[in-house]
């Protein structure tokens, strides 16, 4: 095939891939924010709602919500700058990113299949292979099928339709170019251009790390490429190939340590915590098989999966061993692509199958977003091989029909799955239908109903969650919020206390219970609760803010000022805290400092500060 025609084919296929992805997922543009971390990351996150240098510095300087994902936060901040609280624009970014990722998978697939074909055929040219511009029809077809099946598969719906999974989209956006640049670096070894590709691979690796910390496994993937695709053999020449990965591994080590520190409050997820000893032992092998099985049979899909019994886990463990043995046998026969795909999948899924989390589920469709890439490219390689082996018109027509059927099935299933994510109520009612024995969906549905003013409906859902799990702290805490909304403070305080009994680290329960004491005039009791919350999380601005209110009402202006100033230290865009700092400065007779704080609060959106400044003739 002529190089020019190959380039035009690749360009045309890329356009088609992007168009099909956008066509399928465009309905998500009309979906709402969800009470499923969207509040934490976007519409209630004051730290991303002003795109200033100090806010950007804050994103990169510290972990947020038990993880370090500064590029994801920055992308949300850019979206908020463009669209504010209109979810359409935030959804648009996700859809566009998924479209770009689809093209990147296609390009990476072309490169991997092209390299594999040259290695198998023994074509080791003196000059570096172009990798993309000399791809033949079967390579392009295989990569096209791989990318499109990945893109349209129903397991991608969660990552695309859920705004808060931006970090997985960005992770793939930078991981794939990292691998592509590394392949180009390998192709140009010994030339002046090699170092450019190496540095580019390292740059994309850093960007992937800043998107989601599980990118720390990428150096292992590069080693797998060396051993199983590029065929670097263990010899005296192996040392340079290990040395060149040192910067990658050092970065992985640094980010890995930081991730552990960031997630210091993490614990076993609620579902894993209830597993028996046998189930916990089988859990990693079961999780390894879970996603390939869901890929083949994606029914039913839900945002929250329940655990299964030990017998089914044992079957999955046996299947995992069989798959691994098969891949090893095929590698010994010279077909190392199987082992490369399986080990790459296993390495990239590994960070999510330890069962360590902050109360989230141990299995989720979004966890497969990066790991599924290697499996889909393996499938594309199979299509490419079959296309080359059967050259008859009828055989190739059958291949195209089978690929088209698989793609259409994936598209139809995704189109059916997508509406489940249109708002919080549709999502959690669907989840309850699929996993009625899991308490979390009932609690989240209760929060959605509470947001619509349906207090009784919310309490009913919380009650069902507590029936399933009597010590479910989230449900108990939210019952307290609902009873507060119904102005039944004694009942609210009782449920906050129950939430703390169920989970001694539940800082929000301490804060809300403390606020009830503030309203009752029991300031010392309130301060003790706020202090307990601060002991559990010394960087939570809400604890300091509310303790400042308690000290202010108690008459201690100095302590109140200290608390409000600490709150803005940890949350630079805390408008109400700046407003209260202004009030305290006024009480202390510091007019100029007060006006400065009011201006800052007004610029951050405090209506109270804006009203006060307007009444005094100040602008902001």
Buried (B, 14 or more C-beta within 10 A) or exposed (E): EEEEEBBEBBEEBBEBBBEBBBEBBEBBBEBBBBBBBBBEBBBEBBBBBBBEEEBBEBBEEEBBBBBBBBBBBBBBBBBBEEBEEEBEBBBBBBBBBBBBBBBBBBBBBBBBBBBBBBBEEEEEEEEBBBBBBBBBBBBBBBBBBBBBBBBBBBBBBBBBBBBBBBBBBBBBBBBBBBBBBBBBBBBBBEEEBBEBBBEBBBBBBBBBBBBBBBBBBBBBBBBBBBBBBBEBEEEEEEEEBEEBBEBBBEBBEEBBEBBEEBBEEBBBBBBBEEBEEEBBBBBBBBBBBBBBEBBEEBEBBBBBBEBBEBEEBBBBBEBBEEBBEEBBEBBEEEBBBBBBBBBBBBBBBBBBBEBBBEBBBBBBBBBBBBBBBBBBBBBBBBBBBBBBEEEEEEEBEEBBEEBEEBBEBBBEBBBEBBBBBBBBBBBBEBBBEBBEEBBBBBBBBBBBBBEEEBBEBBBBBBBBBBEBBEEBBBBBBBBBBBBBEEEBBEBBBBBBBBBBEBBEBBBBBBBBBBBBBBEEEBBEBBBBBBEBBBEBBEBBBBBBBBBBBBBBBBEBBEBBBBBBBBBBEBBBBBBBBBBBBBBBBBEEEBEEBBBBBBBBBBBBBBEBBBEBBEEEEBEB
